[in-house]
Amino acid sequence: MSTTNPSPTPPPRGEGLQTNPTLAPPSFLGKGAGGLGSSVRPNVLAMKGYAPGEQLNDPEIIKLNTNENPYPPSPRVFEAIQATLTSNKLRKYPEPLGDTFRRAAGKVLGVDPDCILIGNGSDDILTILTRTFVPEGGLIASPTPSYILYKSLAEIQGARFQTVPFDENWHLPQPWPIKGANLTFIPNPNSPSGTMVPKVLMELVRAQVAPYPLVIDEAYIDFADDRASWVQTVKHCDNLIVTRTLSKSYSLAGIRFGFAIASPDIIRELTKVKDSYNCDVLSLAAATAAIEDQEYFAGVRAKIIATRERMRPALTELGFDVTPSHANFLWCRRSDRPLKPIYEELKRRKILVRYMNYDGYDGLRISVGSDAEIDKLLAELKSL
Ligand SMILES: Cc1ncc(COP(=O)(O)O)c(C=O)c1O
C-alpha cells in the first residue's frame, strides 16, 4: 500500500462471539426467527450472515464485482455435461469421493489423489474444515482485510474470531501474534488486495501455528506466478492445507466446485465430515473436463493476466492508487474523492464493481473483465 493510503485500522482483537453454554437464552431470542426463536442456536440468531456480492439479474450489466471469469469454460466442459445428461447418470448417485476428478487433478498438480477432497465450491471446503477442526468456543484466526466469509464460519460454529492486520506492504507480522487458534485461514493471493505473502514469512506462520492447521486459500493462485503455490509443500507438512476453486480460473463459478489438498490423514478426517454426495454428477463431469483441458486453461489465464497488467496503469492514470495484483482483480483506492459514490455511479451506468469497507478502510475491488468490458469501464471512469 502506498504511504498516501495508510494501512487499515486494526479491528478490535477477539471480535466475534463469546459463547457461554451455561448462560440462559438471551432475551432477544424470538425477535427475528418467528416462533422458532427459542430453538435457534443463539450464535446463529445473533449473526448477520455472510453477504455475497450482488448478483443482478440484468444481462446488460458488466459484472466486475465477484471475480468471475469473463471467458466461457473449456468447450470440453459442455461436451462432458451433455454426455452426462444423455447417459442415464442423473438417476444415480455421483461418485462420493469424486475419484475420477481426483485422478485428473492429481495428475495436473503432481499430487496423490488421496491428498484431494472435493467440495461444492471452495466455500464448502472451508465449512468442512471449520466443522472438522474448530470446537464450539474455539478460535479461528485470519489476517485483515481479507475474505469476510471466515468470520461467518466462526459465528456459525459458535467460535471466536481474531484478526491480524496486514502491514503496509500487505505482509504479516512476525512473530505471528495469535497462539492456539484451532484454524488459521490465509488467502494467498489475498482478497481484496490481490497481494501474496512472501514464502519465507508464510513458512514462519505455518511453523508458529503448529500443531494446529494453517489453511492457505489459493482461490486466485492460478493468476499468480507459476511457482507461488503451496500445493507441493503439503507432502512435507502435517499442518498445512491448501484450498482451490474452479470458480475463477476455470470459469465455473455457476457449477460450484472446489477442492482441498492435504495429507491423506487429514483428508480421511475431512471426508467423515463432508456430505456423502457433496458434488453432483454434472459438477463432477464439468470439473474433470475443465481441469483436463490445460491448454484452454493456459490461454484464458494468459488473457486475464494481460488485461490485468494494462488495467493497473490505466486506473492509476485516472487517479486511483492501485495495489499490484497477483489475482484476477485490482484493489483501487483514492484519497481525493470518496469511493462509494463512484461505485454507485458506475452501477447506475450498468457497471458493477465491489465497494468494500473494512471498518473505515474502504476501496473498490474491480474484477478483470474482457478487454471490451475494461475499455468501457475506463471510458466511464474518465467521464465521471
Ligand atoms: C479468497 C476466497 N476464497 C474462497 C472463495 C470461494 O470460492 P467458491 O466459488 O469456490 O466457493 C472466494 C470467492 O470469492 C474467495 O474470494
The ligand as a Gaussian input file, in Angstrom:
#p B3LYP/6-31G(d) Opt

LIG

0 1
 C      -10.495000     -15.899000      -1.003000
 C      -11.664000     -16.709000      -1.478000
 N      -11.775000     -17.981000      -1.100000
 C      -12.790000     -18.750000      -1.500000
 C      -13.783000     -18.256000      -2.323000
 C      -14.954000     -19.154000      -2.655000
 O      -14.950000     -19.621000      -3.922000
 P      -16.007000     -20.711000      -4.394000
 O      -16.749000     -20.093000      -5.519000
 O      -15.189000     -21.893000      -4.820000
 O      -16.877000     -21.070000      -3.235000
 C      -13.718000     -16.933000      -2.750000
 C      -14.789000     -16.391000      -3.619000
 O      -14.893000     -15.267000      -3.945000
 C      -12.635000     -16.134000      -2.321000
 O      -12.549000     -14.841000      -2.676000

